[in-house]
Amino acid sequence: MTRSIPTRIYLNEDEMPKYWYNLRAEMKEKPDPILHPGTLKPVVHADMEPVFCKEAVKQELDDNTRLIPIPEGIQDFYRAYRPSALIRAYYLEKELGTPAEIYYKFEGTNTSGSHKLNSAGPQAFYAKQEGIQSLTTETGAGQWGTALSMACGFYGLDLTVYMVRVSSEQKPYRKAVMETYGAKVIPSPSNTTEAGRKILASDPNTGGSLGCAISEAIETAVKTDKCRYVLGSVLNHVALHQSIIGLETKTALDKYGIKPDIIIACAGGGSNLAGLIAPFMGEKLTGKSNARFIAVEPASCPTLTRGRYVYDFGDSAQTTPLLRMYTLGGSFMPSKNHAGGLRYHGMSPIVSKLFHDGHLEARSENQTDIFDAAIRFMKTEGILPAPESAHAIKVAIDEALECKKSGEKKVIVFGLSGTGYFDLSAYMAYNAKTLTDMVPSDEDLERGFASIPNIPQNK
């Protein structure tokens, strides 16, 4: 194969971004404001600071500052594992017989195995600066919990993680890593909180959900002195921190004069997707690019493709502020598929707004199909992908095969958001041919929609 472009495009440490990119500053139509659940008025800093760190709240509510400096203390944390490589998928291109150029940004080389460390570090750093002694959070597949346990270990903070019960059963080694870093891991729903006890009373056999785990983590945070809650996706400040992915990707492509035609990422809560597309979407919104953007979600939890664009709570117990987003309803309980990081009922307000306004496409994929794509990818590129990341691989392959049909040479970039070494039970199920595709019926979705709050903005 002719290789005018290196297989791996690396940046120097000096080329690592010194600012995060706030995509909202480029959006003429901003995401709708976050609402206080009691007054239904836009939240102010004082409403959120009892739950979140002050700096996170400041970033969350900032719609106008385009570039936000990355503090030196966080840059030091990033230097342990960043910049990450942008890889040209030459072997996959050859196997597909496509004229397309395929690139992927691999975020799975750090110990947490995913992109989640990009926001875990900043949130732990800010907590330490503010004199906070402990943090609480939720985790689905375990990537976020693992990343935050690493960050808390680095900055010397205690951590309690509520891990979705089905994921804690599927991925015991994730739990082991978190505990090795010093975190306390509790399967959710649990008997340690009022929210958990209520859900268990109604369904003792539930596998849990991210919405439920969030409820438990928030309840624990507000009842504990010098403790704050941190979230690994969905919210604006998390998407902001993840913009380092897209900024590095753009710098690497610019080195070789490469302009992407299609950018693809998996979408659960939306932080990985928002982070990858941020600077490229900024160019599209300002008329400098005509790239396509594709969000890929599981058919078992079809938030964008079958959800409603309304104000909803971020948790099952309805304790969070209200977010205008695509949602399946906080009571929606997704099936026990293996892409645990994508089993969330809602979607980032930024991603939701971009999709609603037609700047972003969305697709849902079945579990068996994404594992077929994962195997095809690992056999050619030599990387075992996380099931979440395999959603992006599936659509990247589909788009490359479309190029093969049409003869068009397009540049496809996708996010390989994590490694799959903690997901071997899923690959064992694939090899045993016991994976099934569980797609919710309209009746299943209606049960979730019934929990969406009846407020004027939703009528």
Helices and strands as residue ranges (DSSP letters): E 8-9, G 13-15, E 19-21, G 23-26, H 45-48, H 54-60, E 67-69, H 72-78, E 86-88, H 90-96, E 101-106, H 117-129, E 134-139, H 143-155, E 158-164, H 165-170, H 172-180, E 184-188, H 194-202, H 210-222, E 227-229, H 236-255, E 262-266, H 271-285, E 292-298, H 303-306, E 308-313, E 322-327, G 340-342, H 349-356, E 361-365, H 367-381, H 387-406, E 411-416, H 424-431, H 442-449, G 456-458
